[in-house]
Amino acid sequence: MNKGRKFQDILKEEQPVVYQMMYNSLRNRKVSHAYLFSGPRGTHKKDTAILLAQSLICENGEVFACEECNTCRRIRENTYGDLIYVDGREATVKTEVVEDIMERFDMTGMEEANRKVFIIDGAEHMIDNAQSKLLKFIEDPMNSSVTSIFLSENPERILPTIISRCQRIPFSPLSEEAVCRECEEEGMDPLDSYLLAYIYKDKETVLAMKEKKDYLKVKTLFIDFMEALKKDKNQALVEVETALLTSKKKDKKTIKLFADMVSLFFSDLLKNKTGNDAWYNQTLDFFKKTNYNNYNSLNACLIAQSRLAPKERNSAPLVLEQMIYQL
Ligand SMILES: [Zn+2]
């Protein structure tokens, strides 16, 4: 979690529609018994579910929870007695898991507030039988103190009968800028945050990629390549040939990643945009002062990127060489 910033402020900035929907229902006390948060990975679905749980239970907040009191902290750390979080993102959610929720929530609440919340992350991974059981449970008026929150990247795989009982809240992909800022706030190197956020657009992937050998190798090559390109295109080509094209493993993914970085650079140059890293910005400044044809260069990169797409069968080293010649 970002230090010093309340999640509700991040939500307001990065998912304004979701923020407004939640704000309205909390302020008007029209909170639904069941929610479906749908949208791609890395869009703050889980953080928002936790904020909703906190806002239903915390006594210190105004519309949203205070996010600071003991109750809010326990909810965030998943040690609050009347909150159940099921992580179904990587595995199927079996009937027993649902039965366990029903059993725990059948009794009087463990906490004073007697307000219970369960969150099922990856709700599409619940087996049908589990979904049917849960449906009966959420429909039972006896369970009016229970709020159910389903999180899903593929809501079309959830039973329509469940979906129809839920208030649906769609989450949009975060902007590259937001992903980059969040990664930097977590202490990532600025150049890594920038390159990876703009190429992969999803924080989880960025965090997984940043230590990978292939990525680090390509980043170093990208820096060496741009430095060489300042002087001489042939020298730049030699850098790439030595690093990527003569190695035994002429991995298409690695070559594509390199093309993605060069493409990002020329796209920024053409748009007169700056990055967040000193070396990157100095390099942009250098090329701005030369009479490089930025439009042609970007075009060469875009063609190479499309020819390196997974379904294409072109020779990756050849595509890359052609791209560099046309820069
Ligand atoms: Zn609180």
Boltz pocket constraint, residues with backbone or C-beta under 6 A from the ligand:
constraints:
  - pocket:
      binder: B
      contacts: [[A, 54], [A, 58], [A, 59], [A, 60], [A, 61], [A, 65], [A, 66], [A, 67], [A, 68], [A, 69], [A, 70], [A, 71], [A, 72]]
      max_distance: 6.0
